[in-house]
Amino acid sequence: MKQDSLPLSIKDIARAAKVSHSTVSRALRDSSLVSPETAERIKRIARESHFRVSAVGRSLATGRTNSIGVVVTTISDPFIAEVVTAVEDTANARRYSVILASSKSDPEREMKVVQSFEERRVDGILVLASRVGSVYMPMLAQMKIPIVLINSQHPGEFIYSVSIDNSAGARAATRFLIQLGHKRIGYVGDRAGTPSSATRLAGYRLALERANIPFLQELTAEGDVHPEGGLRATQRLLSLPDRPTAIFCYNDMTAMGALNAAWQIGLRIPEDISIIGFDDLAIASYTIPPLTTVRQPKHDMGRMATEILLNLLAGSTSETSRSVQGELIVRESTAPPAAHVKALRQLG
């Protein structure tokens, strides 16, 4: 077939292969209903004619667009970037494309984005750090499009979700600081009052309680999940007459602000104060000093959520939600408090 000839239509390919239009469509979709020999003959004719399946035509014929919508709070968050990368990898492996949109952490905007995805006829939707959460339940029945949440930030249960065990991660971080010898341990949370911050605070308190260390409200402060908010909140904690010897931060971005606040007043890390984060962003191992943190399995979470969504599209409802565990990653921003080290030396 000549290279400059016009691309054939499905009708032309069916005529050339001496099969029906439906057989051509099935062969190009790799359907098992077409014999390997016939499928190869059809695909050879399609290749030689530079035939490409029209996405619009395919969606009209199948009722599917082979696309999923992903709603994020912001595209600038490194945590979200890692999760979305896993979503794209998993979706692309199953021949699905990904459409990304930002809610800017606004519940009303989030709902509008989800509705716009429905209008664009995506097959399913993933929402990261949803500010709406369980409110989607009545929408599901109306939209008939599966929605899977990743780390929902709205109280209440949701049928399709993937989430980190925030309480267990916070307990592990606080328990590690206690084991190092710290007793005055601060917590910098999120002033937005997200469920994840509240749960991490609860895990921090539980670890203190189990170690018979009293919880002191003065040792808690609220940031805004960004370095600037972490800096301001840590400055308040460090201005206390009896400041904390260690600080557990809501996330790594907050911890970066905490590192800066300590550096500004000449504190050595970890000799004078220990700082620990949550997330294990790629940059956490490059801070000065490298940051001890609780690793969220970001790639696994993106992959799991996408698998749940694609399985729902395939008609499987055997698994609807998953909870994953964090992993404490110990680096150089944590150490025993100076007084504890001094006492040990005197004993020695």
Backbone torsions as a table, in degrees:
resi	resn	phi	psi	omega
1	MET	NA	136.6	-175.3
2	LYS	-72.3	143.6	-178.3
3	GLN	-66.5	-27.8	-176.5
4	ASP	-92.1	6.6	178.5
5	SER	-74.3	155.7	-179.2
6	LEU	-70.6	144.0	177.8
7	PRO	-58.6	142.6	179.5
8	LEU	-81.8	159.6	172.5
9	SER	-94.1	174.2	177.5
10	ILE	-61.3	-37.1	178.6
11	LYS	-61.4	-43.2	-179.7
12	ASP	-63.4	-42.9	-179.7
13	ILE	-65.0	-41.6	179.2
14	ALA	-61.4	-40.5	179.9
15	ARG	-66.6	-43.1	-178.3
16	ALA	-67.9	-35.6	-178.6
17	ALA	-88.4	-7.3	-179.7
18	LYS	59.1	47.3	176.2
19	VAL	-135.3	176.6	179.4
20	SER	-81.6	163.6	177.6
21	HIS	-59.2	-42.2	-177.3
22	SER	-63.8	-34.5	178.4
23	THR	-65.9	-38.7	176.8
24	VAL	-62.7	-45.7	-179.8
25	SER	-60.5	-43.4	-179.9
26	ARG	-65.0	-42.6	-178.9
27	ALA	-62.5	-40.5	-179.0
28	LEU	-72.7	-16.6	175.3
29	ARG	-97.5	7.5	-179.4
30	ASP	60.8	38.0	179.4
31	SER	-71.7	140.4	178.5
32	SER	-74.2	-6.5	-179.7
33	LEU	-76.7	-10.7	-179.8
34	VAL	-107.7	133.5	-178.9
35	SER	-63.9	149.2	-179.2
36	PRO	-55.6	-38.7	-178.3
37	GLU	-66.1	-45.6	179.9
38	THR	-66.3	-41.8	-179.3
39	ALA	-61.8	-42.1	-179.7
40	GLU	-65.9	-39.4	178.5
41	ARG	-62.9	-42.7	179.3
42	ILE	-65.4	-43.8	-178.8
43	LYS	-66.8	-34.5	177.9
44	ARG	-64.3	-44.1	178.5
45	ILE	-63.1	-41.0	-179.6
46	ALA	-64.0	-41.9	179.5
47	ARG	-64.2	-45.4	-177.7
48	GLU	-65.4	-25.5	-179.3
49	SER	-97.8	4.5	-179.1
50	HIS	59.8	34.4	-178.9
51	PHE	-74.3	136.2	175.1
52	ARG	-129.1	133.7	-179.9
53	VAL	-67.8	129.7	176.9
54	SER	-73.9	123.3	179.1
55	ALA	-62.5	-37.1	178.9
56	VAL	-65.9	-46.4	-179.8
57	GLY	-63.8	-39.8	179.6
58	ARG	-64.7	-40.8	-179.1
59	SER	-67.6	-34.2	177.3
60	LEU	-67.6	-34.7	-177.4
61	ALA	-78.8	-35.7	-174.2
62	THR	-103.8	-14.9	-175.2
63	GLY	78.0	7.0	179.2
64	ARG	-121.9	146.6	176.6
65	THR	-106.4	-4.6	-175.8
66	ASN	51.8	43.0	177.0
67	SER	-138.2	148.2	174.9
68	ILE	-126.4	143.9	177.9
69	GLY	-94.3	140.6	178.0
70	VAL	-124.2	121.9	179.5
71	VAL	-104.4	124.2	178.5
72	VAL	-121.1	160.4	178.3
73	THR	-72.6	-40.0	177.8
74	THR	-159.0	145.4	180.0
75	ILE	-81.4	-7.9	-176.6
76	SER	-89.0	-8.0	-178.2
77	ASP	-77.6	119.9	-179.1
78	PRO	-60.0	-33.5	178.5
79	PHE	-61.3	-47.8	-179.1
80	ILE	-62.9	-39.2	-179.1
81	ALA	-59.2	-40.6	-179.5
82	GLU	-69.4	-38.7	178.8
83	VAL	-66.1	-44.4	-177.6
84	VAL	-65.2	-35.5	176.6
85	THR	-58.1	-42.9	178.5
86	ALA	-67.2	-37.4	177.7
87	VAL	-60.8	-47.8	-179.0
88	GLU	-62.8	-44.6	-179.3
89	ASP	-59.8	-45.1	-177.9
90	THR	-68.7	-42.9	-179.3
91	ALA	-67.0	-44.7	-178.8
92	ASN	-62.6	-34.2	178.4
93	ALA	-64.6	-23.8	178.3
94	ARG	-103.0	15.2	177.5
95	ARG	65.3	36.8	174.0
96	TYR	-112.5	142.1	174.6
97	SER	-97.2	161.0	-176.3
98	VAL	-120.8	131.9	175.7
99	ILE	-112.8	125.2	-174.2
100	LEU	-107.7	139.1	175.8
101	ALA	-145.8	151.9	-177.6
102	SER	-107.7	139.1	177.2
103	SER	-96.3	-12.1	-176.6
104	LYS	56.1	32.2	179.0
105	SER	59.7	23.3	-179.9
106	ASP	-104.2	115.7	-177.8
107	PRO	-55.5	-42.3	-179.0
108	GLU	-65.6	-41.9	178.3
109	ARG	-65.2	-37.9	179.2
110	GLU	-59.0	-44.9	179.4
111	MET	-62.6	-40.2	-179.6
112	LYS	-66.1	-38.7	178.5
113	VAL	-63.5	-43.9	178.7
114	VAL	-60.6	-43.5	179.2
115	GLN	-65.2	-35.9	178.7
116	SER	-67.6	-34.8	175.7
117	PHE	-63.4	-39.4	177.8
118	GLU	-61.2	-42.5	-180.0
119	GLU	-64.9	-28.9	178.0
120	ARG	-84.0	1.0	173.7
121	ARG	64.5	38.0	172.5
122	VAL	-67.3	156.7	-178.2
123	ASP	-81.6	-28.2	-179.9
124	GLY	-161.0	168.2	-174.8
125	ILE	-135.7	136.8	171.1
126	LEU	-111.7	137.6	178.8
127	VAL	-126.8	121.3	178.2
128	LEU	-93.4	134.4	176.8
129	ALA	50.5	49.8	-176.8
130	SER	-57.4	136.7	174.0
131	ARG	-95.9	3.4	-176.6
132	VAL	-116.2	-40.7	172.5
133	GLY	53.9	-117.7	-173.0
134	SER	-64.4	-13.2	177.1
135	VAL	-63.0	-20.6	-179.9
136	TYR	-68.2	-17.9	-173.7
137	MET	-52.3	-52.5	178.2
138	PRO	-66.5	-27.8	179.1
139	MET	-66.1	-35.3	-177.4
140	LEU	-58.9	-44.6	-178.0
141	ALA	-64.2	-33.8	-178.3
142	GLN	-80.0	-42.2	-174.6
143	MET	-81.7	-32.2	-177.9
144	LYS	59.6	32.9	174.8
145	ILE	-121.3	126.6	-179.4
146	PRO	-66.0	136.8	177.9
147	ILE	-124.8	128.4	178.8
148	VAL	-119.1	131.4	-179.3
149	LEU	-100.3	144.7	174.5
150	ILE	-119.3	118.6	-178.6
151	ASN	51.2	58.9	179.0
152	SER	-57.1	137.4	178.8
153	GLN	-109.1	30.6	177.0
154	HIS	-125.9	132.3	-179.3
155	PRO	-63.8	149.0	179.6
156	GLY	113.4	156.5	-178.6
157	GLU	-82.7	150.0	175.3
158	PHE	-135.7	137.9	-168.8
159	ILE	-66.9	-35.0	-178.6
160	TYR	-117.1	112.9	-175.5
161	SER	-162.1	158.8	170.4
162	VAL	-131.0	131.1	-176.9
163	SER	-147.6	157.4	175.8
164	ILE	-88.9	146.9	174.1
165	ASP	-79.5	89.0	-174.9
166	ASN	-63.4	-39.7	-177.9
167	SER	-63.8	-45.9	-179.4
168	ALA	-63.5	-40.8	179.2
169	GLY	-63.9	-41.8	179.4
170	ALA	-67.7	-38.4	177.7
171	ARG	-63.1	-42.5	-179.8
172	ALA	-61.9	-43.1	-179.1
173	ALA	-65.2	-46.9	-178.2
174	THR	-68.5	-41.1	179.0
175	ARG	-61.1	-38.2	178.8
176	PHE	-62.5	-43.2	179.0
177	LEU	-64.9	-38.5	177.8
178	ILE	-64.0	-42.7	179.9
179	GLN	-63.4	-28.0	176.6
180	LEU	-73.4	-16.1	179.7
181	GLY	114.1	2.2	-179.7
182	HIS	-77.3	140.5	175.8
183	LYS	-123.8	-29.4	174.9
184	ARG	-99.6	92.2	-174.9
185	ILE	-113.3	122.0	179.3
186	GLY	-89.5	161.5	174.5
187	TYR	-132.5	126.1	174.6
188	VAL	-109.0	113.3	-176.5
189	GLY	-104.1	-154.3	-177.6
190	ASP	-117.2	119.0	-176.5
191	ARG	-65.6	-15.3	179.1
192	ALA	-69.8	-11.1	177.1
193	GLY	70.8	33.2	-179.6
194	THR	-66.7	150.5	177.9
195	PRO	-56.2	-35.9	-179.2
196	SER	-65.0	-38.6	178.2
197	SER	-68.5	-42.0	179.0
198	ALA	-62.7	-39.8	-179.1
199	THR	-70.9	-37.2	177.1
200	ARG	-67.9	-37.4	175.2
201	LEU	-62.3	-42.4	179.1
202	ALA	-63.5	-39.9	177.9
203	GLY	-64.8	-39.8	176.7
204	TYR	-61.2	-45.9	-179.3
205	ARG	-64.9	-40.1	-179.1
206	LEU	-64.5	-39.7	178.7
207	ALA	-64.1	-39.9	176.9
208	LEU	-63.3	-46.0	-178.4
209	GLU	-59.6	-44.2	-178.9
210	ARG	-66.7	-20.7	178.4
211	ALA	-98.9	8.3	-179.5
212	ASN	59.3	35.5	175.0
213	ILE	-105.8	124.3	-177.0
214	PRO	-67.0	141.3	174.7
215	PHE	-80.2	128.4	179.6
216	LEU	-118.2	119.6	-178.8
217	GLN	-58.3	-32.8	-178.1
218	GLU	-63.8	-18.4	-179.3
219	LEU	-91.7	9.6	176.3
220	THR	-113.8	144.9	178.1
221	ALA	-146.1	162.3	-176.7
222	GLU	-116.9	126.6	173.8
223	GLY	-103.6	-157.0	-178.8
224	ASP	-133.7	25.0	-179.2
225	VAL	68.4	3.8	177.9
226	HIS	-115.2	160.1	-179.4
227	PRO	-54.6	-41.4	-178.1
228	GLU	-61.5	-43.2	178.2
229	GLY	-66.2	-37.8	177.2
230	GLY	-65.2	-37.0	178.6
231	LEU	-63.3	-49.1	-177.5
232	ARG	-64.3	-43.2	-179.2
233	ALA	-64.6	-40.2	-179.7
234	THR	-69.6	-35.4	177.1
235	GLN	-58.1	-38.7	178.6
236	ARG	-65.5	-43.9	179.8
237	LEU	-64.1	-38.9	-177.4
238	LEU	-75.7	-12.8	178.4
239	SER	-87.1	-5.0	178.9
240	LEU	-65.5	145.2	177.3
241	PRO	-55.7	-39.5	175.9
242	ASP	-117.0	83.4	-172.4
243	ARG	-73.3	160.8	179.0
244	PRO	-67.5	153.5	175.8
245	THR	-95.4	-9.0	178.1
246	ALA	-153.1	151.3	179.2
247	ILE	-134.9	128.3	173.5
248	PHE	-99.7	124.6	-174.9
249	CYS	-106.1	146.8	-178.5
250	TYR	-53.6	-42.6	178.4
251	ASN	-149.7	175.2	-177.2
252	ASP	-65.7	-35.8	179.1
253	MET	-62.6	-40.7	175.5
254	THR	-63.3	-41.6	-179.5
255	ALA	-62.9	-33.7	178.2
256	MET	-64.5	-38.1	174.4
257	GLY	-65.7	-36.9	178.8
258	ALA	-65.6	-41.6	176.8
259	LEU	-58.1	-42.2	-178.6
260	ASN	-67.5	-40.3	-179.7
261	ALA	-62.7	-40.6	179.1
262	ALA	-66.9	-42.3	-179.8
263	TRP	-62.6	-38.0	-177.0
264	GLN	-61.4	-29.8	-179.8
265	ILE	-104.3	14.4	172.2
266	GLY	82.0	17.0	177.6
267	LEU	-79.7	140.3	176.0
268	ARG	-90.1	139.6	179.1
269	ILE	-118.1	121.7	10.9
270	PRO	-101.7	8.6	-174.6
271	GLU	-60.3	-42.6	-177.6
272	ASP	-96.9	-29.0	179.0
273	ILE	-155.8	139.9	176.7
274	SER	-100.9	143.0	-179.9
275	ILE	-133.4	135.2	-179.0
276	ILE	-133.8	140.7	-177.8
277	GLY	-111.7	-161.8	-179.3
278	PHE	-153.1	125.9	176.9
279	ASP	133.0	-45.8	-171.0
280	ASP	60.2	62.5	172.4
281	LEU	-66.3	160.6	-178.7
282	ALA	-57.2	-33.1	-176.4
283	ILE	-76.2	-14.1	-174.6
284	ALA	-60.1	-31.0	-179.7
285	SER	-83.6	-1.4	-178.6
286	TYR	-113.7	0.7	175.5
287	THR	-70.7	168.7	178.6
288	ILE	-118.1	109.8	-6.5
289	PRO	-76.6	167.9	176.5
290	PRO	-55.0	140.3	-168.8
291	LEU	-88.0	127.7	167.5
292	THR	-72.7	136.7	-173.9
293	THR	-158.3	170.1	174.0
294	VAL	-100.9	117.3	-176.7
295	ARG	-79.2	124.3	168.4
296	GLN	-89.4	133.4	179.2
297	PRO	-75.8	74.9	-170.0
298	LYS	-60.3	-44.0	-179.9
299	HIS	-64.5	-43.8	179.5
300	ASP	-62.2	-39.0	-178.7
301	MET	-65.6	-42.9	177.6
302	GLY	-64.1	-42.0	179.3
303	ARG	-65.5	-46.7	-178.6
304	MET	-60.6	-45.4	-179.0
305	ALA	-62.6	-40.9	179.4
306	THR	-66.8	-39.6	178.0
307	GLU	-63.3	-41.5	177.6
308	ILE	-60.9	-44.7	-178.7
309	LEU	-63.5	-46.9	-178.3
310	LEU	-68.2	-33.2	176.1
311	ASN	-67.5	-37.3	175.9
312	LEU	-62.9	-39.7	178.8
313	LEU	-66.5	-27.5	178.9
314	ALA	-86.0	-0.5	176.8
315	GLY	96.4	5.6	-179.0
316	SER	-97.0	129.9	176.9
317	THR	-123.5	24.1	-177.2
318	SER	-68.2	-29.1	179.1
319	GLU	-133.2	122.8	-174.5
320	THR	-117.9	-18.1	-179.7
321	SER	-152.6	153.7	178.2
322	ARG	-141.6	145.4	173.2
323	SER	-119.5	131.9	-177.6
324	VAL	-113.9	157.5	-178.9
325	GLN	-101.2	144.8	174.0
326	GLY	-82.9	168.2	-179.9
327	GLU	-131.9	125.3	178.7
328	LEU	-71.0	122.5	178.6
329	ILE	-110.4	110.5	-175.9
330	VAL	-90.9	122.1	175.8
331	ARG	-125.2	-146.7	-168.1
332	GLU	-100.0	5.8	-178.5
333	SER	-89.2	3.4	-179.5
334	THR	-130.9	143.3	179.1
335	ALA	-164.2	166.7	175.3
336	PRO	-58.9	148.6	178.2
337	PRO	-64.9	154.1	-175.4
338	ALA	-57.7	-41.8	-178.7
339	ALA	-64.3	-36.6	179.1
340	HIS	-67.1	-41.7	178.6
341	VAL	-64.1	-42.1	179.7
342	LYS	-62.2	-42.5	-179.4
343	ALA	-64.0	-40.4	179.8
344	LEU	-65.0	-37.1	-180.0
345	ARG	-67.5	-37.8	179.5
346	GLN	-67.0	-37.9	178.3
347	LEU	-66.8	-33.5	-179.3
348	GLY	-75.4	NA	NA
